[in-house]
Amino acid sequence: MDLPEKVLTALSKIRKEHKHYVDVKVINGRCYVYESTSRWDGERKRVKKIAKYLGKITAYGEFVQSVPRKPGNEAALATKLHTRTKTVQKSAYGPVAERIGKHERQILKALSMDGRATVSGLAKEIGLKNTGAEWQKASVEKKYGIQYISEIDISKLGYLTYIVLIKFENKKPGINEAKRELEKEPSVQLAMLTYGKYDLIMYVVMSRYDDIKVHFFNIRSRIFPSYDMELYVVPFYLDYGFVPLRDKFFEILAGKVWNRSIGKPRPKEGDLLRREYEVLRALNSNGREDFTRIDAECGLAPGSARYTYHKLVEKGTIKRITISMRNVRVNYISAISLQKINHVRFLSCRQQLLQLIIGDREDTLINKYALVGDIKMPEGVFLIMPVRNDRDIIEADEQLRKIDGAEVDSIIVTNVIVGSLCYRRFDNRHSSQYTILKNDYNVGAYSKTGL
Protein backbone atom coordinates (compact mmCIF):
# COMPACT_ATOMS: atom_id res chain seq x y z
CA MET A 1 0.00 0.00 0.00
CA ASP A 2 1.47 3.35 -1.10
CA LEU A 3 1.19 6.00 1.60
CA PRO A 4 2.26 9.65 1.45
CA GLU A 5 5.74 10.41 2.74
CA LYS A 6 4.49 12.39 5.73
CA VAL A 7 2.04 9.65 6.70
CA LEU A 8 4.80 7.01 6.59
CA THR A 9 7.05 9.18 8.76
CA ALA A 10 4.30 9.67 11.34
CA LEU A 11 3.42 5.95 11.28
CA SER A 12 7.05 5.01 11.87
CA LYS A 13 7.17 7.32 14.92
CA ILE A 14 3.94 5.85 16.33
CA ARG A 15 5.24 2.30 15.92
CA LYS A 16 8.37 3.14 17.90
CA GLU A 17 6.21 4.40 20.77
CA HIS A 18 4.01 1.26 20.99
CA LYS A 19 5.10 -2.18 22.08
CA HIS A 20 2.38 -3.92 20.05
CA TYR A 21 1.93 -4.05 16.29
CA VAL A 22 0.54 -0.84 14.79
CA ASP A 23 -1.01 -0.66 11.33
CA VAL A 24 -2.96 1.82 9.22
CA LYS A 25 -6.19 1.45 7.26
CA VAL A 26 -6.93 3.86 4.40
CA ILE A 27 -10.65 4.57 4.24
CA ASN A 28 -12.14 7.22 1.97
CA GLY A 29 -8.71 8.79 1.58
CA ARG A 30 -8.10 9.03 5.35
CA CYS A 31 -5.45 7.09 7.29
CA TYR A 32 -6.74 5.43 10.49
CA VAL A 33 -4.27 3.93 12.94
CA TYR A 34 -4.95 0.97 15.21
CA GLU A 35 -2.94 -1.27 17.51
CA SER A 36 -3.28 -5.05 17.18
CA THR A 37 -2.97 -7.39 20.14
CA SER A 38 -4.24 -10.86 20.91
CA ARG A 39 -5.37 -13.00 23.84
CA TRP A 40 -6.40 -16.59 24.41
CA ASP A 41 -10.15 -17.22 24.21
CA GLY A 42 -10.78 -20.02 26.72
CA GLU A 43 -14.33 -20.73 25.53
CA ARG A 44 -13.47 -21.01 21.82
CA LYS A 45 -10.03 -22.49 22.48
CA ARG A 46 -8.25 -20.15 20.11
CA VAL A 47 -6.34 -16.88 19.91
CA LYS A 48 -8.60 -13.84 19.62
CA LYS A 49 -7.32 -10.73 17.83
CA ILE A 50 -8.07 -7.36 19.42
CA ALA A 51 -7.87 -4.09 17.48
CA LYS A 52 -7.53 -0.85 19.43
CA TYR A 53 -8.26 2.35 17.53
CA LEU A 54 -5.55 4.94 18.21
CA GLY A 55 -6.50 7.84 15.96
CA LYS A 56 -5.78 9.13 12.47
CA ILE A 57 -2.83 10.55 10.56
CA THR A 58 -3.55 13.60 8.45
CA ALA A 59 -2.14 14.02 4.93
CA TYR A 60 0.44 16.39 6.44
CA GLY A 61 1.74 13.83 8.93
CA GLU A 62 -0.09 15.06 12.02
CA PHE A 63 -1.29 12.30 14.36
CA VAL A 64 -4.72 13.11 15.79
CA GLN A 65 -5.21 10.88 18.83
CA SER A 66 -8.59 9.29 19.41
CA VAL A 67 -10.63 10.21 22.45
CA PRO A 68 -13.22 7.39 22.88
CA ARG A 69 -16.67 8.53 24.03
CA LYS A 70 -17.26 5.36 26.01
CA PRO A 71 -14.82 2.91 27.56
CA GLY A 72 -14.32 -0.19 25.47
CA ASN A 73 -15.60 1.15 22.16
CA GLU A 74 -12.16 1.27 20.49
CA ALA A 75 -12.28 -2.31 19.23
CA ALA A 76 -15.79 -1.88 17.85
CA LEU A 77 -14.75 1.23 15.98
CA ALA A 78 -11.64 -0.42 14.56
CA THR A 79 -13.76 -3.39 13.46
CA LYS A 80 -16.18 -1.02 11.77
CA LEU A 81 -13.29 0.63 9.95
CA HIS A 82 -11.97 -2.75 8.88
CA THR A 83 -15.29 -3.80 7.36
CA ARG A 84 -15.43 -0.58 5.31
CA THR A 85 -12.05 -0.98 3.58
CA LYS A 86 -13.78 -2.13 0.42
CA THR A 87 -15.19 1.38 0.00
CA VAL A 88 -11.76 3.05 -0.21
CA GLN A 89 -11.64 5.68 -2.93
CA LYS A 90 -8.65 5.86 -5.23
CA SER A 91 -8.61 9.65 -5.13
CA ALA A 92 -5.81 11.19 -3.07
CA TYR A 93 -8.14 13.99 -2.08
CA GLY A 94 -10.58 11.95 -0.01
CA PRO A 95 -14.36 11.65 -0.17
CA VAL A 96 -16.73 14.16 -1.68
CA ALA A 97 -18.51 16.54 0.67
CA GLU A 98 -21.99 17.01 -0.79
CA ARG A 99 -23.99 19.70 1.02
CA ILE A 100 -22.75 23.20 1.82
CA GLY A 101 -23.80 24.59 5.20
CA LYS A 102 -25.09 28.10 5.81
CA HIS A 103 -21.90 29.59 7.29
CA GLU A 104 -19.35 27.23 5.74
CA ARG A 105 -18.11 29.55 3.00
CA GLN A 106 -17.59 32.32 5.55
CA ILE A 107 -15.68 30.17 8.02
CA LEU A 108 -13.59 28.55 5.26
CA LYS A 109 -12.66 31.94 3.84
CA ALA A 110 -11.76 33.23 7.31
CA LEU A 111 -9.57 30.19 8.03
CA SER A 112 -7.99 30.38 4.57
CA MET A 113 -6.86 33.91 5.34
CA ASP A 114 -5.82 33.29 8.95
CA GLY A 115 -5.49 29.68 10.05
CA ARG A 116 -4.40 30.74 13.54
CA ALA A 117 -7.43 32.94 14.12
CA THR A 118 -8.94 32.72 17.59
CA VAL A 119 -12.52 31.61 18.13
CA SER A 120 -13.49 35.14 19.14
CA GLY A 121 -11.84 36.50 16.01
CA LEU A 122 -13.75 34.02 13.84
CA ALA A 123 -16.99 34.83 15.64
CA LYS A 124 -16.55 38.52 14.86
CA GLU A 125 -15.65 37.76 11.23
CA ILE A 126 -18.72 35.64 10.47
CA GLY A 127 -21.18 37.33 12.82
CA LEU A 128 -21.77 34.51 15.30
CA LYS A 129 -21.36 34.01 19.02
CA ASN A 130 -18.19 32.32 20.23
CA THR A 131 -19.94 28.99 20.80
CA GLY A 132 -21.40 29.07 17.28
CA ALA A 133 -18.07 29.95 15.70
CA GLU A 134 -16.33 27.19 17.66
CA TRP A 135 -18.90 24.64 16.50
CA GLN A 136 -18.66 25.83 12.87
CA LYS A 137 -14.87 25.58 12.95
CA ALA A 138 -14.91 22.04 14.35
CA SER A 139 -17.59 21.06 11.84
CA VAL A 140 -15.73 22.21 8.72
CA GLU A 141 -12.44 20.79 10.02
CA LYS A 142 -13.99 17.34 10.20
CA LYS A 143 -16.24 17.55 7.14
CA TYR A 144 -13.63 18.90 4.72
CA GLY A 145 -10.50 17.32 6.17
CA ILE A 146 -8.84 20.65 6.87
CA GLN A 147 -5.06 20.78 7.26
CA TYR A 148 -3.37 23.90 8.64
CA ILE A 149 -0.25 24.82 6.70
CA SER A 150 2.08 27.78 6.18
CA GLU A 151 1.96 29.78 2.99
CA ILE A 152 5.69 30.46 2.65
CA ASP A 153 7.12 32.91 0.12
CA ILE A 154 10.22 31.00 -0.95
CA SER A 155 11.50 33.97 -2.95
CA LYS A 156 12.19 35.59 0.45
CA LEU A 157 14.42 32.61 1.21
CA GLY A 158 16.35 33.03 -2.03
CA TYR A 159 14.61 30.45 -4.22
CA LEU A 160 13.22 30.49 -7.74
CA THR A 161 10.45 28.29 -9.13
CA TYR A 162 10.22 26.38 -12.38
CA ILE A 163 7.70 24.27 -14.24
CA VAL A 164 9.32 21.19 -15.77
CA LEU A 165 7.52 19.50 -18.67
CA ILE A 166 8.50 15.98 -19.75
CA LYS A 167 7.43 13.92 -22.74
CA PHE A 168 8.68 10.32 -22.76
CA GLU A 169 9.62 8.59 -26.01
CA ASN A 170 8.53 5.02 -26.73
CA LYS A 171 8.09 3.95 -23.08
CA LYS A 172 7.44 5.74 -19.81
CA PRO A 173 7.81 4.80 -16.13
CA GLY A 174 4.90 3.42 -14.14
CA ILE A 175 3.24 5.31 -11.30
CA ASN A 176 5.14 3.58 -8.49
CA GLU A 177 8.51 3.94 -10.22
CA ALA A 178 7.94 7.61 -11.01
CA LYS A 179 6.78 8.28 -7.46
CA ARG A 180 9.75 6.46 -5.93
CA GLU A 181 12.32 8.32 -8.02
CA LEU A 182 10.82 11.80 -7.71
CA GLU A 183 10.19 11.63 -3.95
CA LYS A 184 13.98 11.45 -3.51
CA GLU A 185 14.44 14.89 -5.07
CA PRO A 186 14.07 17.60 -2.40
CA SER A 187 13.73 20.33 -5.05
CA VAL A 188 10.58 18.70 -6.50
CA GLN A 189 7.57 20.02 -4.59
CA LEU A 190 4.83 18.77 -6.92
CA ALA A 191 4.83 16.07 -9.60
CA MET A 192 1.81 15.11 -11.70
CA LEU A 193 1.43 12.42 -14.31
CA THR A 194 -0.57 13.80 -17.21
CA TYR A 195 -2.37 12.86 -20.39
CA GLY A 196 -1.92 15.06 -23.43
CA LYS A 197 0.99 17.02 -24.83
CA TYR A 198 3.23 16.00 -21.90
CA ASP A 199 3.48 12.93 -19.67
CA LEU A 200 4.84 14.56 -16.51
CA ILE A 201 4.64 18.06 -15.03
CA MET A 202 6.78 19.08 -12.07
CA TYR A 203 6.94 22.19 -9.88
CA VAL A 204 10.58 22.62 -8.85
CA VAL A 205 12.38 25.10 -6.58
CA MET A 206 16.07 25.93 -6.65
CA SER A 207 18.34 28.53 -5.09
CA ARG A 208 18.75 31.70 -7.13
CA TYR A 209 22.50 31.26 -6.67
CA ASP A 210 22.61 27.80 -8.25
CA ASP A 211 23.52 27.26 -11.89
CA ILE A 212 20.25 26.23 -13.54
CA LYS A 213 22.04 24.17 -16.20
CA VAL A 214 24.01 22.20 -13.61
CA HIS A 215 20.96 21.79 -11.35
CA PHE A 216 18.73 20.25 -13.99
CA PHE A 217 21.61 18.30 -15.54
CA ASN A 218 22.09 16.60 -12.17
CA ILE A 219 18.37 15.92 -11.79
CA ARG A 220 18.14 14.46 -15.27
CA SER A 221 21.16 12.25 -14.56
CA ARG A 222 19.48 10.84 -11.44
CA ILE A 223 15.86 10.39 -12.49
CA PHE A 224 14.74 8.09 -15.28
CA PRO A 225 18.25 7.63 -16.79
CA SER A 226 17.07 4.64 -18.85
CA TYR A 227 14.18 6.51 -20.50
CA ASP A 228 14.34 8.67 -23.60
CA MET A 229 12.56 11.96 -23.04
CA GLU A 230 12.09 15.56 -24.07
CA LEU A 231 12.53 17.85 -21.07
CA TYR A 232 11.58 21.53 -20.96
CA VAL A 233 12.43 23.84 -18.06
CA VAL A 234 10.11 26.86 -17.85
CA PRO A 235 10.71 29.74 -15.37
CA PHE A 236 7.56 30.24 -13.32
CA TYR A 237 6.57 33.48 -11.56
CA LEU A 238 3.82 32.83 -9.03
CA ASP A 239 0.82 35.16 -9.24
CA TYR A 240 -1.98 33.33 -7.45
CA GLY A 241 -2.26 30.36 -5.08
CA PHE A 242 0.75 28.36 -3.95
CA VAL A 243 2.20 24.86 -3.74
CA PRO A 244 2.73 23.54 -0.17
CA LEU A 245 6.36 22.73 0.51
CA ARG A 246 7.30 19.11 1.18
CA ASP A 247 9.17 18.17 4.36
CA LYS A 248 11.95 17.03 2.02
CA PHE A 249 12.53 20.66 1.00
CA PHE A 250 13.88 21.44 4.45
CA GLU A 251 16.89 19.22 3.72
CA ILE A 252 17.90 21.89 1.19
CA LEU A 253 16.91 24.81 3.38
CA ALA A 254 19.07 23.49 6.23
CA GLY A 255 22.10 24.43 4.13
CA LYS A 256 21.15 28.10 4.41
CA VAL A 257 21.19 28.13 8.22
CA TRP A 258 23.88 30.40 9.59
CA ASN A 259 26.43 28.82 11.95
CA ARG A 260 28.81 31.02 13.92
CA SER A 261 32.45 30.62 12.92
CA ILE A 262 35.70 32.59 13.02
CA GLY A 263 35.28 33.60 9.42
CA LYS A 264 31.59 34.38 9.85
CA PRO A 265 30.98 35.69 13.38
CA ARG A 266 27.70 37.39 12.41
CA PRO A 267 24.92 36.44 10.03
CA LYS A 268 24.86 38.25 6.71
CA GLU A 269 21.84 39.33 4.70
CA GLY A 270 20.17 36.25 3.27
CA ASP A 271 21.42 33.95 6.02
CA LEU A 272 18.76 31.99 7.84
CA LEU A 273 18.84 31.84 11.63
CA ARG A 274 18.36 28.44 13.23
CA ARG A 275 15.27 29.59 15.11
CA GLU A 276 13.78 30.81 11.81
CA TYR A 277 14.48 27.47 10.21
CA GLU A 278 12.91 25.55 13.10
CA VAL A 279 9.75 27.70 13.12
CA LEU A 280 9.35 27.43 9.34
CA ARG A 281 9.80 23.66 9.45
CA ALA A 282 7.39 23.16 12.34
CA LEU A 283 4.63 25.40 10.95
CA ASN A 284 4.98 23.88 7.50
CA SER A 285 3.80 20.57 8.96
CA ASN A 286 1.23 22.03 11.33
CA GLY A 287 0.30 25.68 10.97
CA ARG A 288 -1.40 25.71 14.37
CA GLU A 289 1.51 24.16 16.25
CA ASP A 290 1.88 25.53 19.77
CA PHE A 291 4.80 27.96 20.03
CA THR A 292 5.75 26.70 23.49
CA ARG A 293 6.03 23.18 22.11
CA ILE A 294 8.26 24.40 19.25
CA ASP A 295 10.54 26.09 21.81
CA ALA A 296 10.78 22.89 23.85
CA GLU A 297 11.23 20.43 20.98
CA CYS A 298 13.76 22.59 19.12
CA GLY A 299 15.76 23.70 22.14
CA LEU A 300 14.89 27.37 21.73
CA ALA A 301 14.69 29.95 24.50
CA PRO A 302 11.16 30.44 25.89
CA GLY A 303 9.22 32.85 23.70
CA SER A 304 11.59 32.49 20.72
CA ALA A 305 9.13 30.66 18.44
CA ARG A 306 6.36 33.21 18.93
CA TYR A 307 8.72 36.16 18.39
CA THR A 308 10.31 34.52 15.34
CA TYR A 309 6.92 33.73 13.81
CA HIS A 310 5.80 37.37 13.99
CA LYS A 311 9.15 38.53 12.54
CA LEU A 312 8.78 36.08 9.62
CA VAL A 313 5.27 37.38 8.98
CA GLU A 314 6.53 40.96 9.17
CA LYS A 315 9.24 40.19 6.57
CA GLY A 316 6.71 38.43 4.34
CA THR A 317 8.51 35.07 4.50
CA ILE A 318 5.34 33.61 5.99
CA LYS A 319 2.43 35.18 4.12
CA ARG A 320 -0.15 33.58 6.36
CA ILE A 321 -1.18 30.38 8.08
CA THR A 322 -3.80 28.97 5.78
CA ILE A 323 -5.72 25.75 5.17
CA SER A 324 -5.91 23.01 2.59
CA MET A 325 -9.12 21.01 2.24
CA ARG A 326 -8.74 17.34 1.43
CA ASN A 327 -12.39 16.27 1.30
CA VAL A 328 -13.82 18.33 -1.53
CA ARG A 329 -15.48 17.59 -4.85
CA VAL A 330 -12.60 17.32 -7.32
CA ASN A 331 -13.01 14.78 -10.11
CA TYR A 332 -9.71 15.57 -11.78
CA ILE A 333 -7.17 18.35 -12.33
CA SER A 334 -6.44 20.29 -15.49
CA ALA A 335 -3.16 22.06 -16.25
CA ILE A 336 -3.76 24.88 -18.74
CA SER A 337 -1.13 26.71 -20.74
CA LEU A 338 -2.09 30.11 -22.15
CA GLN A 339 0.71 30.79 -24.63
CA LYS A 340 1.14 34.37 -25.81
CA ILE A 341 1.40 34.76 -29.60
CA ASN A 342 0.72 38.51 -29.91
CA HIS A 343 1.77 40.77 -27.07
CA VAL A 344 -0.33 43.82 -28.00
CA ARG A 345 -3.56 41.86 -28.48
CA PHE A 346 -2.86 39.87 -25.30
CA LEU A 347 -2.49 43.07 -23.25
CA SER A 348 -5.82 44.34 -24.59
CA CYS A 349 -7.47 41.39 -22.76
CA ARG A 350 -5.51 41.81 -19.52
CA GLN A 351 -8.50 42.99 -17.47
CA GLN A 352 -10.62 40.12 -18.79
CA LEU A 353 -7.97 37.55 -17.84
CA LEU A 354 -7.53 38.97 -14.32
CA GLN A 355 -11.28 38.77 -13.76
CA LEU A 356 -11.38 35.17 -14.99
CA ILE A 357 -8.65 34.12 -12.55
CA ILE A 358 -10.38 35.43 -9.41
CA GLY A 359 -13.99 35.23 -10.56
CA ASP A 360 -15.21 32.44 -8.25
CA ARG A 361 -18.73 31.07 -8.42
CA GLU A 362 -20.78 31.04 -5.24
CA ASP A 363 -21.74 27.36 -5.65
CA THR A 364 -18.18 26.23 -4.91
CA LEU A 365 -16.21 25.90 -1.70
CA ILE A 366 -12.73 26.23 -3.20
CA ASN A 367 -11.21 28.80 -5.51
CA LYS A 368 -11.56 28.28 -9.24
CA TYR A 369 -7.79 28.01 -9.75
CA ALA A 370 -5.34 26.42 -7.33
CA LEU A 371 -2.23 27.88 -8.97
CA VAL A 372 -1.57 30.62 -11.53
CA GLY A 373 1.72 32.09 -12.69
CA ASP A 374 3.52 33.77 -15.57
CA ILE A 375 5.84 31.57 -17.60
CA LYS A 376 8.71 32.28 -19.97
CA MET A 377 9.88 30.17 -22.91
CA PRO A 378 7.13 29.94 -24.08
CA GLU A 379 5.80 33.23 -22.75
CA GLY A 380 2.32 33.22 -21.28
CA VAL A 381 0.34 32.05 -18.26
CA PHE A 382 0.22 28.61 -16.62
CA LEU A 383 -2.86 27.65 -14.59
CA ILE A 384 -3.87 24.61 -12.56
CA MET A 385 -7.59 24.09 -12.14
CA PRO A 386 -9.40 21.56 -9.90
CA VAL A 387 -12.31 20.27 -11.99
CA ARG A 388 -15.57 19.20 -10.36
CA ASN A 389 -17.30 18.23 -13.59
CA ASP A 390 -16.90 18.55 -17.36
CA ARG A 391 -18.89 21.78 -17.37
CA ASP A 392 -16.15 23.49 -15.35
CA ILE A 393 -13.40 22.73 -17.83
CA ILE A 394 -15.59 23.48 -20.86
CA GLU A 395 -16.52 26.90 -19.46
CA ALA A 396 -12.91 27.66 -18.51
CA ASP A 397 -11.70 26.64 -21.96
CA GLU A 398 -14.32 28.80 -23.68
CA GLN A 399 -13.48 31.80 -21.49
CA LEU A 400 -9.72 31.49 -21.95
CA ARG A 401 -10.05 31.11 -25.73
CA LYS A 402 -11.65 34.56 -25.77
CA ILE A 403 -8.32 36.01 -24.60
CA ASP A 404 -6.99 37.50 -27.82
CA GLY A 405 -3.36 37.02 -28.78
CA ALA A 406 -2.99 33.67 -27.00
CA GLU A 407 -3.35 29.94 -27.66
CA VAL A 408 -4.88 27.57 -25.11
CA ASP A 409 -3.56 24.08 -24.44
CA SER A 410 -5.23 21.92 -21.75
CA ILE A 411 -3.59 18.87 -20.16
CA ILE A 412 -5.41 16.39 -17.95
CA VAL A 413 -3.67 15.34 -14.73
CA THR A 414 -4.15 11.62 -14.11
CA ASN A 415 -2.17 11.27 -10.86
CA VAL A 416 -0.56 13.57 -8.31
CA ILE A 417 2.39 11.41 -7.29
CA VAL A 418 4.53 13.84 -5.27
CA GLY A 419 3.40 16.73 -3.10
CA SER A 420 -0.08 18.22 -3.15
CA LEU A 421 -2.12 21.19 -4.30
CA CYS A 422 -3.69 23.63 -1.85
CA TYR A 423 -7.49 23.70 -1.99
CA ARG A 424 -8.94 26.60 -0.02
CA ARG A 425 -11.30 29.57 -0.28
CA PHE A 426 -8.85 32.45 -0.49
CA ASP A 427 -10.39 35.92 -0.22
CA ASN A 428 -9.64 37.23 -3.71
CA ARG A 429 -9.91 40.84 -2.54
CA HIS A 430 -6.41 40.27 -1.13
CA SER A 431 -5.01 38.97 -4.43
CA SER A 432 -2.63 40.88 -6.68
CA GLN A 433 -5.19 40.49 -9.49
CA TYR A 434 -7.81 42.37 -7.49
CA THR A 435 -5.34 45.13 -6.64
CA ILE A 436 -4.50 45.60 -10.33
CA LEU A 437 -8.16 45.60 -11.30
CA LYS A 438 -8.94 48.19 -8.65
CA ASN A 439 -5.98 50.48 -9.35
CA ASP A 440 -5.65 50.15 -13.14
CA TYR A 441 -9.21 49.44 -14.23
CA ASN A 442 -11.30 50.94 -11.41
CA VAL A 443 -12.95 47.57 -10.71
CA GLY A 444 -13.46 47.39 -6.97
CA ALA A 445 -16.62 45.52 -6.11
CA TYR A 446 -17.74 41.92 -6.44
CA SER A 447 -20.62 41.00 -8.72
CA LYS A 448 -22.47 37.70 -9.13
CA THR A 449 -19.65 36.39 -11.32
CA GLY A 450 -17.01 37.14 -8.71
CA LEU A 451 -16.07 40.77 -9.31
N, C-alpha and C positions, 0 to 999 in steps of 0.2 A: 504494500500500500504506500503510495507516494504522498508524503505530508510536506507542507511548507517548511522551509528552513527554520523559521522561528518556532514553529510548533514542535519540531523535532528537538530543538535545543531545550525548550521548556520541559518536554517529556523526559529527556535525559536527566534533567535536574531533579524532577519529581521522583524518578526511579531510584536515584541515589539516596533520597531522603526516606524511602520506604523499604522495609525489610521483606515485604511480600511482592509478588509479581504485579506490575502495573502495566496496563494496556490502554489503548485509546480506540474508541469507536467513532467513526465519522458518519453523522446522521444529518441529512439536509444541509450539508456543507459546514456543520459545526463539529468540533472535536471534543468528545466527552471522555473523561478519564475515570477509570475504576480500578480498584485493587482486588486481585483474585486470591482467595485463600481456600482451604478445604478442611473438612473435619469428618470423622468417622460417624456414619449413621448406623446406630446399633439396631434399629428396627429393620432397616432394609439391607443391612449387612454389606454396605458399600460406602465408598468415599463420596461425600456430598460437596460440590463446589459452591462457594459463597462469593458473590460479587458485591463489593462495597463501592458505591458511587462517591467519587472524591470531588468532582467539579468539572469545569471545562477549560480548555485552552483557547484563547482567542487567536485570530489570524495573525496578530502581532506578538504572539508569544507570551501573553499575560495569562497566568493561571488564576481563574476565578473559583475559589473554594466553595464547595457546597455547604449550605446551612440547612440540614433536614428540618422539616416542620414538625415531624413526630419521630420519636425514637424508633429505630428499627425499620424505617422505610427505605433505607439506602439500597438494600438488596432488591426490593421490589422495583425501585426506579431503574436500577441497572438492568434488571431483567426486561423491563419494558423497553429500554433503549436497545437491548440486544435483539428483541423480536422485531424492531422497526428498521433494522439495517438494510432490509431489502428495498426500502424506499429512498435510499441515498441518491441524491441528485449528483450528476456529473459536473454541474456548474461549480466553479470555484467561488462564486459569489453568493452561495447559499440559497435558501428558499425565497419564493416570491411573497412579498407582503401585499395583500390585496386591497384592503380598505384603508382610506386615509382619514384619520380622525380630525376633529374640529380644529384643534390647536397645534397639530403636528407640524405643519409647515412653519409656523412661527417659532416653535421650540427648536426645530432642526436648523432653521436659519440662524437663530441666536447661538446655538452650540457650534455651528460651522464657523461663526465669526469669533467666538470666544469659548473654547472648550473648557476653560478653567473658571467660567462664570459661576458665581455663587447662586444659591437658590433664590435669595432675595433679589439679586440682580436679574435673574431670569423672570421672576415674578413681575418685576417692574417692566421688563421688556415686552412681555406678552399680555400684560394686564390681568394677572391672576393673583390670588393670595399665595403665600409661601407654600402652604400644603398642596394647593392645586398644581403649582409649578413643579414641586418635588415629585408629585405623582406622574405628571406629564413627562418629566425627564426620565424617570425610571421606566416608564412605559415605552418610550421611543428607543431607549437603550436596548431593551430586551427585544422589541418587535423588529427593529431594523439592524440589529447586530452592530451597534455603534462601537467603533474603536477611536480612542483619543490619541492623536498624533501631532507632531510638530510640523508646521509648514516652515521649512528652513530655506533661506535664500542662499544657495551655495555659491553664488557669485561673490557674496560677502566673505566667503572663506577662500576665495581665489580659484574657483573652478568654472569651467566652461561646459556647455552641454552640446551633445551631438545626437542626431538621428542617424542610425546605421541601417542601410537597406541591403538585403542579401537575396540574390537569386541563385539557387543551386542548379548546376548542369547535370543532366542525366539522372543522378540519384541524390537524395537528400536524407539527412539523419531523422530518426524517429523521435517521438516526443520525449521519451525517457533519456535518450542519448543527448539530445539538444539541451534538455533541462540540466542534466548532470554536468555537462561541459560549461555551460554558461553561468551556473550558480557559483563556479569557482572564481569567476572574474569579479573582483570588488568594484570595478568601474561600471559594470552593467547594472543599472537600477531597474530596468524593465525590458523584458524580452517577450515578443509575441509571434507565434507562428501564424502565417497568413495565407490567404488564398487570393490569387490575382497576379498583379504585375511582379510582386516580390513574394518570397517564401518566409522571410524572417525580418522583423523590424525590432531594433533595439534602441533604447534610450541610454546613452552613455555619458558619464561625467569624467573629466580629466582636468588636472591642474593647468592653469593658464601658462605656467612656466615650463610645462613638458613640451617636447617636440611631438607634434601631432603625427608626423610620419612614422617616427620611431614607436610611438604608443600603439598605433593601430597595426603596425608591422608585427609587433610582439603579440598582440591579441590574435591576429590572423595566423601566426605561427603556432599558437597554442590550441585554438579551437578549430575543429573540423579540418585538420591538416590533410586528411585523405579524400576530401570532397572538392570537386571543381566548383567554383562559384564566381559570380560577379558581386563585388562589394563596393558600395557607395557610402561615403562619409559626408553627411550634410550638417553644417553648423546650424544650431537651433537656438533661437532667442525667445525665451519664454515670455508670453504675453498674458496668459490666462490659465488658471488651474495650476496643478503641480503634480509631480511624481514623488510619492513617499520614498525616502531613502531606505535602502536595505541595511540591516545590521552589519553586513559585510563591508559596506562603504567605510565604516569607522576604522577598519584596518588601514585604509589609505590615510584617513584624516589623522590618525595617531602620529603619522610622520611629520605633521605640522606643529605638534605640541612643543613649545619652547622648554628646553632644559638648561638650567644655569650651568655655565662653564667658564673657564678662565677667558676664553676668547669671546664669549657671549654672556657677559654678566647680567645684562638686562634684555628683556624682550624687545624686538624691533617691530615696526609696523608690519602687520600681516602674520606675525607669530600668534599662535593659539595657546592660551594659558591652559594648564591642566584642568583647572576647575571649570573652564568654559567647555572643554572637551567632554568632561564627565557629565555636565548638565545637558549638553546637546545629545549625548548618547543615551542618557536615561530618559529624557523627554521624547526622544524619537521612538522609543519602544512603548512608552506610556505617558501621554501628554498630561495626565492628571497625577503623576507620581508625586508623593509627598516630599517636600523639600528637606525636611528633617531626615527622612530615610536616605535621600541622596547623600546628604552630609555624612551620615553614619557609614553607609556602604562604600563610599568612595574615599573615606578618610579626610574629609574636608572640615574646616573649622565651622562650628555652629553658626548658621546664618549665611554661609557662603553660597549655597545653592540658590536661595531666594534672591540674594543680591545679584548674583551672576545672571540669573534668569532675566531680571529686569534690565540689566545692562545689555544683554543680548537682544532684547526686544527694542531697547532704545537705539541700538546700532542698526537694527533692521535685519540682523542675522536670523533671529526668529521672528517671522512675520506675525504669527499667531499660533495658539494651540487650537487645532481644528478637529474635525471628525471625518471618519470615512465609514459609510454605511455598507455593510456586507449583504444584508438581506433586502434587496430591492429588485424590482422587475427590470432585468436586463437580459434579453434573449441572446444578443451577441454584440460585438464591438466593431465599429467601422473606423478605419484610418483613412482620412481624406486629404489628398494633396491638391492645393489650389495653386497651380503653376502660372506665374505671370508671363504673358507673351507680349503685352503692350503696356508700358508703364503709365502713359498719360491716360489711357482709357481705364486702366485699373484704378488710378487715383480718383477718377470721377465717380467711382462706386464705393469709395472709402467709407462714407457714412452708412451706406446700406450694409456693408460687410460688418461694421462694428455693431450695428443693431441686430444683425443675425446672430452674432456670437453670444450676446448677452440677453437675447430676447426669449426668455423662458416662458413656457406655457404654465398655466396655473393648475393643470391636471397632473403635474409631475412632482415628485418629491426631490429629485436631483436635478442639477443644472444640465442644460442641453448638451454642453461640451465638457468633457473632463480635462482636456488639455488643448491649448492653442498656442502656436508660436510662429514667428517668422523664420523662414529657411533661406539659405543661400545655396546656389549650385545644385539644383535649379532654384531660382528666386521665386518666392511666393509665400504661401501660408500652409502650415501643416496642422490638421485638427484630428482629435480623437473623440469619437462620439459613441456613448453607450446607447444601444438601440433596443427599445422596448418591443417594437413591432415593425413590419415592413413599411407602414405608413410614415414612420419617423424618418427613415432613410430616404424614402422617395421624396418627401417634402424638403428635406435638407438638400438633396441633390438638385431639385428644381430651383430652390432658392439660390444656391451657390452658382448654378449655371447662368443666373441672371447677372452675375458680377462680370461686367465687360472687361475685356483685356486679359482674361485668365481661362485656363483649361482645368477641368475637374477630373480627378482620377480617384475612384473609391476602391479600397482594399478591405476585404472581410477578414477579421481576426478570428481564427479558429481556436487558438489556445493561448492563454497567458501563462507562460511557463516559468518566468522569473519575475519577482516583484509584483506590484499591484498598482491599479489605478485608484485615485481618490474620488469616491462618490459622495457628494455632499450638496447642501443647498446654500451656496455662497451668495451673500448679498451683493448683487451686481452693481449697486450704487457705489461700492467701494472698489470697483474694477478700473483699470486704466482706460478701458474702452468707454466707460460711462463718463469719465473725466474729460476725455477728448470730445465726446459728443456734446457735453455740456459747454465746454470752453470754445470749441471750434465751430460747432453747428447749432448752438443754442437749444439743444435737446436736453431737458432736465427733469422730465416727469415720466413716470411709467404709464403706459396704456395697457389695453387688454392683451396686446401681443408682446408685452414685456418692457416697452419703453414709452 
